[in-house]
Structure formats: C-alpha cells, structure tokens
Amino acid sequence: MNTHNYPGRGLSIPQLLFALNEELKRVAYSPTFTLEAVSQLDRDASTALATIREWKNSFAHVNLIPSDILSLIPTHLTSQKDRFHAASVCRHWRGVLLKHGALWSQLFLRKGEDYVSTLLKRAKGSALDVFTHRDGPIGTLPLISPRAQQIRGLVFSEHRWRDVITFSELNSGSFPRLRTLEISHPPVFDPIGQPNVVSSPPRPFFRDSVNLERFVFCSWELALLSHFTFPNLTMFKLSADSTGDCSASHLLNFLKASPMLKTVEIDLTKLIELGGALEETVVVLPNVETFSLHVAEDHMTQVYSIAAHISCPSAKNTSLTRKIDDYEMNAGLGIFPDPVSWNTIVRQYMSSPIEEATLKVKGTGDEDVESCLTFRSSDATALRLGFEIGATDAPEDELFLPRAEMGWEIFSQALETTKDHPLLSHVKRLHIEYRAAILDTDKMVSIAEEIQELFNSLGPLDEFTIRGCDLHLFLDPFLDDPVLGPHSPFIFPHTKVLTISHPLMDNERECMNAIPKLAKLQHELGIPFKLVTVRIFRFPVGMATELGRWVDVVDCRREWFPKEDDE
C-alpha cells in the first residue's frame, strides 16, 4: 500500500477494505518481504481500523448534531472539569469542541503553566476570564501578559497587593476588553503590603480600563478606592472592614467619578469617619436603579448619615440597613433616622408619593431580631429601612435593655418613623406585623397610644393588614379588659379592606368578638368596611354571621400560622 497516496477518509468502507486486502496479498507474496514492510502494514491497518471506527461512530444519533449546535452543549456545564470530560467523549466531539475557543476561556492560574499554556492555545482570540490566587505559580504571568487585551474578567482571590499592582500594569495598564474586576480581601490586614494611600495623586490601577462595567471590591481600607477610576462603571459592590483609613470621603469621591452606575451595593463594618467636609457634599447618581447600604456595628446611625450624602433620584429599590449586637441595644438608642435625615432621605431616594407602607418585626431577643420598614410609591419605587440585633452570649444582667423588650422598642420606634414620613397622608395600603409576648400594662398603653397617633396621621386606606399582633393594641375599646383609659379617644382609619391574620390572643373569644364590634362602629360612622378577611385556627360560634351584618363581604377561614413570610 502506497502510504503517500493513501486517502483514508476519502475512501468508502468497501474501497478501504479492498485496498487493505490487496496490500496484504502483495506483501505476503513479495520476494522482498521485510520486517519494515510488515511494520508499515501494521501502521496502515491501525489507521484503517481507526478510520472505520470513526466512520461507524459518525452514524450515532448524537453525532448527527450539527457542529455549531454541538459546540454549544458544553456552555451549559458550569464546571470546567465537566467540559474537559465532554471533550473526551469521542474523537468527533473532541475535534468540534477544541475548535470552539470560547469553551476554554476560563483560566485558573494556580493550576500551573502547562494548564494555562494549553488553554491559551485552545482559546485562541476569545475573550478570557482569568482567576488568580496568591498561591498561583509565578511563571503563569508571562504567559498571560501578551494576551492582556483579551482579558474580559479578572478575579483576585486572597491576593497580595503587589500581585494586583503588577497585573494592573500589564500592557501598559490597557485592558480594552475588561468588563469585570473582582478583588477580594487579603487573608489578613498587612499595612506594609498595602499600596501607598498618602501619595498625591494616588497611583492609578488598571488606569486605561475605560470599558469596565462591574467592580467588586473587598478591602480593609476605604482609602484604597482612590486608586481606581472607572468612568463607565455600571455595577459596584463594596465590602470594607475599615481597619485603616476609613473616611467616607473616599467612598463619595469614587461614586462621584462613576456617573454611569446602575447598581450599588455597599457593606461596611465598624465606624466610618464622616468628617465636617461632608456636610455640604451630596453625590448625585442619576442612573442608579438599585442602591443598598448596610453598616454593621452601627450604634451611631451612620447608615443614614452616609445615605443623606447620596442622592439616587431614579432608584427603584433602596435598602438602608444597620446592625448592632444585643449588648449595644438600649432604650435611648435612635434606631431609625431623625426627622431631618428622614426628610432628606425621602426626598433623595423617592420621587413619587408613597402608596404602601409595611412595618415588620421578627424575633424576640432570644434570637436575632430583624425589623423592616418598607415604603412603596405609585411608580413601584421601594425604600427599605432595616435594623438588626445580633444575639450574643452576653448575660442578661449585662444588657442595657432586657432581650424580651428589644423587639417592642424597635416596634415602638418604627411606628414613630412611619408616622413621621413626610408623605404618609398619601398611603393607601398599610401592613403591620409583629408577633411577640404580651407586654406589661404601661408599655401596652404607650404603644397603643402611638398606634392611635399613627392612625390620626393617615388618610383613607384601600387596605389595612394586621398580622400576628396583639389585638389589644388596635381594638382596645371593644375588649372586656381595655388597657387604655375610658376617656381616651379611639381612632381607626377609614379602610375599604381589613385583613386580620393570626392575631396574638390571650383570650380567643374576647378578641374575635371585638372584630364585629369594630365593624359595627365603622358602619355607624358611615365608613363601613367593604371586605373583612380573618385567618385564624379557631373561630367563635356566630362570629362570621355577626360580622356579615356590618360588612359587604366576609372571608373567614381556619388556617395555621405560617412558618415563613408569604413575601
């Protein structure tokens, strides 16, 4: 068989078998029979058999898939290891998949030089996503350097700052295709290894990455933000522990230099230095749609002080959350923004009047306590104020406020903040939820009076939901043992739809019978309920019938208290 003319794939299977048989005859009867000729025949036979197996494999249904579709199958495999397995299914798959450079564009530098070199060859000119680690071999950097213009995503994990600086200067700092940059916390704070934050102007990192869209930055110092400027950034996620320089000015300056931002998520721990220079500073982010600010160990309402220096007039979702530990909680602690800050925040984050207000408190003090005030406007804009108390092992006698009273203190201040909302009269839907133990009489009177003040500030409501609450706080005059004084005025808002879900009751029949009495009063005042919905495990006999005398539609159902929120 003439190996130079052997066409392999060019022959049909019968032609290939015939040629192989003729070659066997020729060698067998040749007077020049040699070991080399037999070896060559063995190689030709192996080639022919491999070709036959490949032909046979090509008739399998899975290999009838067009190559352009077959190359997309591994894109649904999240693990790079699985992609390697897919390329080993058969020779046909391997040939197709190795030609698809985008499948091999993820590079984990810590896997070594041979791995990186192999994938770079496969990736060809595809955009690269590079993951680097402090333990990555030094020899991988020279392999990546010529491909810097191809890097689309760059993730530094447990990095050393000198590695970040070295990487940022590849290709003279030009990364035209870079869209995502993530820099995580170093394992420990190393003030010696940190970049110089004192020099002026600060040394720029990734200075020509003008197309960067997503920046995730975890740092011990806010001051390190001064080394980055990305004018076209659309998503910024910051986590800072503020071990070193923690002036809020670094954050505000970075935001000011990023006018295209659409999503901002900021998570700060420990005290932030606000500084007198910030008093007149308000950074306007005209394109931000989602803004989140969480400050831990915040016993000075810093989250609201920082938020007051940022304006997001187009934001659809704003979340401001502060968290403290239980040993920091006391009755004199201001939980939510003061009236001045509250007016400022509402003005800078909500452009339309609010239509819905939700007040929710979860937890009792023996566990983490979470509270949330949510205000929604007519254009679906949402402003959320969150407050969390982390449960610790501190002895009860070392706490400023008993754990059993922490939730009620939050609830009380939440009512006050809701009442102080400058646009509260526009609210059409009000939801209040808090399930906790019955209070002592003095505290009960105080909170019931605060609820009356809230009701007095409301206009007519389309919906009012009371969920998991002690009904003494809302229906006191209609109970057999009212806690308010006999001459205290009673106000209940004009409401079309009233929902009472799983109230906390020490006397089930008494509390349930108070609902028809309320409905009767509203009917006599000429502001009857259109619909009353009650969800409870057990109803007193005749309650639904009595309620139906004063309400257009009654919906009473037996239902266990749900374990999780419906939202």
Disulfide bonds with the S-S distance in Angstrom:
none
